[in-house]
Amino acid sequence: MLSTGLPQGAVPRLERPGPLRDRVYEALLELITTRALQPGQHLVESELAGHLGVSRQPVREALQRLSTEGWVDLRPAQGAFVHEPTEEEADQLLTVRTLLEAEAARLAAANAGPAAVSALEELCAEGERAVAADDVDAAVATNARLHAKVMELAGNKVLAELAAQVDRRVRWYYTPVARQRGRQSWTEHRELIAAIAERDGRRATAVMRAHTEHTRQMYHDRAKRPADGPGPRQGPSAD
């Protein structure tokens, strides 16, 4: 294992041809948002390049872009480090997420037909199976698909674009509490789907707001738990 903390072979080498700098950027951003690269971790260009099977130049360009977007801190004479999010940053982001998701739930309740409700129920069942099987990756992926489906059913392109801008950062802040939120989160998803099926916009809004607020509160509460508590990606999760 290299000092980047990534197991050998864990990151697929990028295929060519293509816009290499963009693909390196996407690969590094995915490693950061999933916390394979931890907040505060030193990012060594040569080691990252070795993992990705590229030269150091596209890695350097990707780190510059990630720095501009707030994912990476470039420190003079020290190098690049994964940004360490503050409580205030997380609170602001998760508050905005609550507003966007609650409105999406309200609109979805007005627009969703039987087929859409069935699709949501299938996703929820898939997520519940992933939790029961202790399959973290499947649970996280299915959770993202369910929330994306609700946003799609809202039918508001501007709302969807805004949600897409915060989605990855939400995943980043959510990861430390993923295990604790897992099972209860899917119960909340069931309540949301029931409200959408009944075309009850007010209830759907309230359920989604409570659902996202639970994640926000748990993020802040995590600091009160013992330092040896469960770390990221150790159990089934959903937000």
Buried (B, 14 or more C-beta within 10 A) or exposed (E): EEEBBBEEEEBEEBEEEEEBBEBBBEBBBBBBBBBBBBBEBBBBBEBBBBBBEBEBEBBBBBBBBBBEEEBBBBEEEEEBBBBEBEEEBBBEBBEBBBEBBBBBBBBBBBBBEEEBBEBBBEBBEBBBBBBEEEBBEBBBBBBBBBBBBBBBBBBBEEBBEBBEEBBBBBBBBBBBBBBBBBBEBBEBBBBBBBBBBEBBBEBBBBBBBBBBBBBBEBBEEEEEEEEEEEEBBEBBBBB
